[in-house]
């Protein structure tokens, strides 16, 4: 259980970093890879990890 929490936390922090380093491709449109990290968190970490990742991404 702690491993899944830690994995979710790391993926969430990676998603936050991805949002901070996003690239503006057009006025008001940004490109980042947070959805990729959310998907990886869901596939490898399961429901608990995706919950932690989603909470960090939404804040």
Biopython code that builds the backbone (N, CA, C, O; Angstrom):
import numpy as np
from Bio.PDB.StructureBuilder import StructureBuilder

atoms = [
    (1, "UNK", "N", (0.825, -1.197, 0.000)),
    (1, "UNK", "CA", (0.000, 0.000, 0.000)),
    (1, "UNK", "C", (0.869, 1.261, 0.000)),
    (1, "UNK", "O", (0.567, 2.223, -0.706)),
    (2, "UNK", "N", (1.943, 1.257, 0.789)),
    (2, "UNK", "CA", (2.818, 2.429, 0.826)),
    (2, "UNK", "C", (3.531, 2.633, -0.507)),
    (2, "UNK", "O", (3.787, 3.767, -0.912)),
    (3, "UNK", "N", (3.848, 1.545, -1.182)),
    (3, "UNK", "CA", (4.499, 1.664, -2.486)),
    (3, "UNK", "C", (3.571, 2.331, -3.494)),
    (3, "UNK", "O", (4.015, 3.146, -4.301)),
    (4, "UNK", "N", (2.289, 1.990, -3.451)),
    (4, "UNK", "CA", (1.327, 2.587, -4.372)),
    (4, "UNK", "C", (1.107, 4.067, -4.053)),
    (4, "UNK", "O", (0.949, 4.884, -4.961)),
    (5, "UNK", "N", (1.097, 4.409, -2.764)),
    (5, "UNK", "CA", (0.999, 5.820, -2.381)),
    (5, "UNK", "C", (2.223, 6.600, -2.857)),
    (5, "UNK", "O", (2.097, 7.701, -3.392)),
    (6, "UNK", "N", (3.402, 6.022, -2.659)),
    (6, "UNK", "CA", (4.636, 6.666, -3.104)),
    (6, "UNK", "C", (4.686, 6.824, -4.611)),
    (6, "UNK", "O", (5.120, 7.857, -5.121)),
    (7, "UNK", "N", (4.239, 5.794, -5.326)),
    (7, "UNK", "CA", (4.219, 5.870, -6.783)),
    (7, "UNK", "C", (3.262, 6.964, -7.249)),
    (7, "UNK", "O", (3.585, 7.736, -8.152)),
    (8, "UNK", "N", (2.091, 7.026, -6.635)),
    (8, "UNK", "CA", (1.126, 8.075, -6.970)),
    (8, "UNK", "C", (1.666, 9.456, -6.676)),
    (8, "UNK", "O", (1.442, 10.396, -7.438)),
    (9, "UNK", "N", (2.381, 9.576, -5.566)),
    (9, "UNK", "CA", (2.990, 10.858, -5.211)),
    (9, "UNK", "C", (4.043, 11.278, -6.227)),
    (9, "UNK", "O", (4.087, 12.438, -6.636)),
    (10, "UNK", "N", (4.888, 10.341, -6.633)),
    (10, "UNK", "CA", (5.926, 10.660, -7.621)),
    (10, "UNK", "C", (5.317, 11.033, -8.975)),
    (10, "UNK", "O", (5.776, 11.972, -9.627)),
    (11, "UNK", "N", (4.296, 10.304, -9.391)),
    (11, "UNK", "CA", (3.639, 10.626, -10.662)),
    (11, "UNK", "C", (2.923, 11.978, -10.566)),
    (11, "UNK", "O", (2.901, 12.738, -11.534)),
    (12, "UNK", "N", (2.346, 12.273, -9.417)),
    (12, "UNK", "CA", (1.693, 13.562, -9.212)),
    (12, "UNK", "C", (2.679, 14.715, -9.252)),
    (12, "UNK", "O", (2.411, 15.757, -9.850)),
    (13, "UNK", "N", (3.823, 14.518, -8.607)),
    (13, "UNK", "CA", (4.855, 15.556, -8.651)),
    (13, "UNK", "C", (5.401, 15.728, -10.072)),
    (13, "UNK", "O", (5.704, 16.841, -10.502)),
    (14, "UNK", "N", (5.520, 14.615, -10.788)),
    (14, "UNK", "CA", (5.940, 14.695, -12.188)),
    (14, "UNK", "C", (4.916, 15.441, -13.037)),
    (14, "UNK", "O", (5.283, 16.202, -13.933)),
    (15, "UNK", "N", (3.638, 15.226, -12.758)),
    (15, "UNK", "CA", (2.590, 15.933, -13.496)),
    (15, "UNK", "C", (2.633, 17.428, -13.197)),
    (15, "UNK", "O", (2.449, 18.251, -14.094)),
    (16, "UNK", "N", (2.876, 17.778, -11.939)),
    (16, "UNK", "CA", (3.005, 19.194, -11.587)),
    (16, "UNK", "C", (4.200, 19.825, -12.298)),
    (16, "UNK", "O", (4.113, 20.949, -12.792)),
    (17, "UNK", "N", (5.303, 19.104, -12.347)),
    (17, "UNK", "CA", (6.482, 19.595, -13.047)),
    (17, "UNK", "C", (6.197, 19.741, -14.542)),
    (17, "UNK", "O", (6.639, 20.700, -15.174)),
    (18, "UNK", "N", (5.466, 18.795, -15.094)),
    (18, "UNK", "CA", (5.093, 18.858, -16.502)),
    (18, "UNK", "C", (4.245, 20.097, -16.796)),
    (18, "UNK", "O", (4.419, 20.747, -17.827)),
    (19, "UNK", "N", (3.335, 20.415, -15.888)),
    (19, "UNK", "CA", (2.510, 21.610, -16.080)),
    (19, "UNK", "C", (3.337, 22.883, -15.949)),
    (19, "UNK", "O", (3.095, 23.860, -16.656)),
    (20, "UNK", "N", (4.310, 22.872, -15.048)),
    (20, "UNK", "CA", (5.162, 24.044, -14.862)),
    (20, "UNK", "C", (6.067, 24.280, -16.073)),
    (20, "UNK", "O", (6.432, 25.419, -16.366)),
    (21, "UNK", "N", (6.428, 23.199, -16.777)),
    (21, "UNK", "CA", (7.322, 23.308, -17.925)),
    (21, "UNK", "C", (6.571, 23.203, -19.258)),
    (21, "UNK", "O", (7.158, 22.839, -20.277)),
    (22, "UNK", "N", (5.291, 23.519, -19.246)),
    (22, "UNK", "CA", (4.493, 23.404, -20.474)),
    (22, "UNK", "C", (4.955, 24.423, -21.520)),
    (22, "UNK", "O", (5.593, 25.427, -21.204)),
    (23, "UNK", "N", (4.615, 24.130, -22.752)),
    (23, "UNK", "CA", (5.012, 24.975, -23.874)),
    (23, "UNK", "C", (3.760, 25.576, -24.500)),
    (23, "UNK", "O", (2.805, 24.855, -24.791)),
    (24, "UNK", "N", (3.757, 26.881, -24.708)),
    (24, "UNK", "CA", (2.616, 27.533, -25.341)),
    (24, "UNK", "C", (2.748, 27.363, -26.857)),
    (24, "UNK", "O", (3.686, 27.882, -27.464)),
    (25, "UNK", "N", (1.811, 26.639, -27.463)),
    (25, "UNK", "CA", (1.870, 26.386, -28.898)),
    (25, "UNK", "C", (1.086, 27.418, -29.689)),
    (25, "UNK", "O", (1.364, 27.651, -30.865)),
    (26, "UNK", "N", (0.120, 28.026, -29.050)),
    (26, "UNK", "CA", (-0.671, 29.092, -29.655)),
    (26, "UNK", "C", (-1.178, 29.936, -28.500)),
    (26, "UNK", "O", (-1.160, 29.486, -27.355)),
    (27, "UNK", "N", (-1.621, 31.123, -28.772)),
    (27, "UNK", "CA", (-2.077, 32.007, -27.705)),
    (27, "UNK", "C", (-3.174, 31.332, -26.871)),
    (27, "UNK", "O", (-4.283, 31.106, -27.355)),
    (28, "UNK", "N", (-2.851, 31.015, -25.621)),
    (28, "UNK", "CA", (-3.813, 30.403, -24.721)),
    (28, "UNK", "C", (-3.835, 28.887, -24.731)),
    (28, "UNK", "O", (-4.553, 28.288, -23.931)),
    (29, "UNK", "N", (-3.072, 28.241, -25.610)),
    (29, "UNK", "CA", (-3.029, 26.778, -25.697)),
    (29, "UNK", "C", (-1.649, 26.277, -25.274)),
    (29, "UNK", "O", (-0.625, 26.690, -25.818)),
    (30, "UNK", "N", (-1.649, 25.383, -24.298)),
    (30, "UNK", "CA", (-0.395, 24.869, -23.758)),
    (30, "UNK", "C", (-0.291, 23.371, -23.977)),
    (30, "UNK", "O", (-1.298, 22.663, -23.960)),
    (31, "UNK", "N", (0.921, 22.893, -24.183)),
    (31, "UNK", "CA", (1.197, 21.480, -24.389)),
    (31, "UNK", "C", (2.010, 20.976, -23.211)),
    (31, "UNK", "O", (3.081, 21.504, -22.912)),
    (32, "UNK", "N", (1.493, 19.942, -22.539)),
    (32, "UNK", "CA", (2.243, 19.287, -21.478)),
    (32, "UNK", "C", (1.896, 17.797, -21.488)),
    (32, "UNK", "O", (1.029, 17.358, -22.245)),
    (33, "UNK", "N", (2.572, 17.036, -20.654)),
    (33, "UNK", "CA", (2.415, 15.578, -20.671)),
    (33, "UNK", "C", (1.776, 15.037, -19.392)),
    (33, "UNK", "O", (2.052, 13.906, -18.993)),
    (34, "UNK", "N", (0.924, 15.838, -18.749)),
    (34, "UNK", "CA", (0.312, 15.363, -17.502)),
    (34, "UNK", "C", (-0.611, 14.183, -17.729)),
    (34, "UNK", "O", (-0.712, 13.314, -16.863)),
    (35, "UNK", "N", (-1.288, 14.124, -18.866)),
    (35, "UNK", "CA", (-2.193, 12.996, -19.127)),
    (35, "UNK", "C", (-1.417, 11.681, -19.253)),
    (35, "UNK", "O", (-1.921, 10.624, -18.873)),
    (36, "UNK", "N", (-0.206, 11.743, -19.781)),
    (36, "UNK", "CA", (0.630, 10.555, -19.866)),
    (36, "UNK", "C", (0.979, 10.035, -18.475)),
    (36, "UNK", "O", (0.928, 8.830, -18.230)),
    (37, "UNK", "N", (1.327, 10.930, -17.576)),
    (37, "UNK", "CA", (1.667, 10.527, -16.212)),
    (37, "UNK", "C", (0.442, 10.011, -15.465)),
    (37, "UNK", "O", (0.561, 9.103, -14.642)),
    (38, "UNK", "N", (-0.718, 10.569, -15.736)),
    (38, "UNK", "CA", (-1.948, 10.044, -15.135)),
    (38, "UNK", "C", (-2.220, 8.622, -15.617)),
    (38, "UNK", "O", (-2.605, 7.761, -14.826)),
    (39, "UNK", "N", (-2.023, 8.376, -16.891)),
    (39, "UNK", "CA", (-2.258, 7.039, -17.449)),
    (39, "UNK", "C", (-1.254, 6.030, -16.888)),
    (39, "UNK", "O", (-1.635, 4.912, -16.541)),
    (40, "UNK", "N", (0.004, 6.405, -16.795)),
    (40, "UNK", "CA", (1.023, 5.512, -16.239)),
    (40, "UNK", "C", (0.704, 5.201, -14.783)),
    (40, "UNK", "O", (0.859, 4.064, -14.338)),
    (41, "UNK", "N", (0.265, 6.194, -14.053)),
    (41, "UNK", "CA", (-0.104, 5.986, -12.659)),
    (41, "UNK", "C", (-1.258, 5.004, -12.535)),
    (41, "UNK", "O", (-1.257, 4.159, -11.640)),
    (42, "UNK", "N", (-2.230, 5.101, -13.411)),
    (42, "UNK", "CA", (-3.380, 4.198, -13.364)),
    (42, "UNK", "C", (-2.985, 2.771, -13.721)),
    (42, "UNK", "O", (-3.420, 1.826, -13.064)),
    (43, "UNK", "N", (-2.171, 2.607, -14.747)),
    (43, "UNK", "CA", (-1.810, 1.272, -15.221)),
    (43, "UNK", "C", (-0.891, 0.554, -14.234)),
    (43, "UNK", "O", (-1.118, -0.616, -13.924)),
    (44, "UNK", "N", (0.133, 1.229, -13.741)),
    (44, "UNK", "CA", (1.120, 0.570, -12.896)),
    (44, "UNK", "C", (0.837, 0.680, -11.403)),
    (44, "UNK", "O", (1.275, -0.173, -10.630)),
    (45, "UNK", "N", (0.119, 1.708, -10.987)),
    (45, "UNK", "CA", (-0.103, 1.901, -9.562)),
    (45, "UNK", "C", (-1.474, 1.512, -9.070)),
    (45, "UNK", "O", (-1.656, 1.258, -7.879)),
    (46, "UNK", "N", (-2.440, 1.459, -9.963)),
    (46, "UNK", "CA", (-3.778, 1.081, -9.559)),
    (46, "UNK", "C", (-4.600, 2.256, -9.047)),
    (46, "UNK", "O", (-4.190, 3.411, -9.164)),
    (47, "UNK", "N", (-5.766, 1.950, -8.479)),
    (47, "UNK", "CA", (-6.707, 2.992, -8.058)),
    (47, "UNK", "C", (-6.153, 3.955, -7.006)),
    (47, "UNK", "O", (-6.417, 5.155, -7.074)),
    (48, "UNK", "N", (-5.401, 3.455, -6.052)),
    (48, "UNK", "CA", (-4.868, 4.327, -5.006)),
    (48, "UNK", "C", (-3.854, 5.316, -5.584)),
    (48, "UNK", "O", (-3.866, 6.496, -5.234)),
    (49, "UNK", "N", (-2.995, 4.841, -6.450)),
    (49, "UNK", "CA", (-1.985, 5.720, -7.053)),
    (49, "UNK", "C", (-2.632, 6.780, -7.952)),
    (49, "UNK", "O", (-2.215, 7.938, -7.952)),
    (50, "UNK", "N", (-3.649, 6.379, -8.716)),
    (50, "UNK", "CA", (-4.295, 7.366, -9.595)),
    (50, "UNK", "C", (-5.044, 8.411, -8.778)),
    (50, "UNK", "O", (-5.130, 9.574, -9.175)),
    (51, "UNK", "N", (-5.583, 7.996, -7.641)),
    (51, "UNK", "CA", (-6.262, 8.952, -6.769)),
    (51, "UNK", "C", (-5.297, 10.004, -6.256)),
    (51, "UNK", "O", (-5.600, 11.197, -6.284)),
    (52, "UNK", "N", (-4.142, 9.569, -5.790)),
    (52, "UNK", "CA", (-3.124, 10.511, -5.287)),
    (52, "UNK", "C", (-2.638, 11.404, -6.422)),
    (52, "UNK", "O", (-2.506, 12.614, -6.241)),
    (53, "UNK", "N", (-2.373, 10.831, -7.574)),
    (53, "UNK", "CA", (-1.895, 11.605, -8.724)),
    (53, "UNK", "C", (-2.934, 12.622, -9.168)),
    (53, "UNK", "O", (-2.595, 13.771, -9.450)),
    (54, "UNK", "N", (-4.192, 12.213, -9.233)),
    (54, "UNK", "CA", (-5.255, 13.124, -9.658)),
    (54, "UNK", "C", (-5.439, 14.282, -8.675)),
    (54, "UNK", "O", (-5.644, 15.425, -9.083)),
    (55, "UNK", "N", (-5.366, 13.980, -7.389)),
    (55, "UNK", "CA", (-5.516, 15.038, -6.384)),
    (55, "UNK", "C", (-4.390, 16.070, -6.517)),
    (55, "UNK", "O", (-4.638, 17.273, -6.438)),
    (56, "UNK", "N", (-3.169, 15.602, -6.717)),
    (56, "UNK", "CA", (-2.054, 16.538, -6.892)),
    (56, "UNK", "C", (-2.176, 17.334, -8.191)),
    (56, "UNK", "O", (-1.829, 18.514, -8.238)),
    (57, "UNK", "N", (-2.667, 16.686, -9.235)),
    (57, "UNK", "CA", (-2.792, 17.355, -10.521)),
    (57, "UNK", "C", (-3.887, 18.418, -10.511)),
    (57, "UNK", "O", (-3.764, 19.448, -11.173)),
    (58, "UNK", "N", (-4.947, 18.167, -9.766)),
    (58, "UNK", "CA", (-6.062, 19.116, -9.709)),
    (58, "UNK", "C", (-5.781, 20.322, -8.833)),
    (58, "UNK", "O", (-6.449, 21.347, -8.974)),
    (59, "UNK", "N", (-4.820, 20.231, -7.938)),
    (59, "UNK", "CA", (-4.580, 21.358, -7.025)),
    (59, "UNK", "C", (-3.795, 22.474, -7.645)),
    (59, "UNK", "O", (-3.526, 23.479, -6.988)),
]
sb = StructureBuilder()
sb.init_structure("model")
sb.init_model(0)
sb.init_chain("A")
sb.init_seg("    ")
for serial, (resi, resn, name, xyz) in enumerate(atoms, 1):
    if name == "N":
        sb.init_residue(resn, " ", resi, " ")
    sb.init_atom(name, np.array(xyz, "f"), 0.0, 1.0, " ", f" {name:<3s}", serial, name[0])
structure = sb.get_structure()
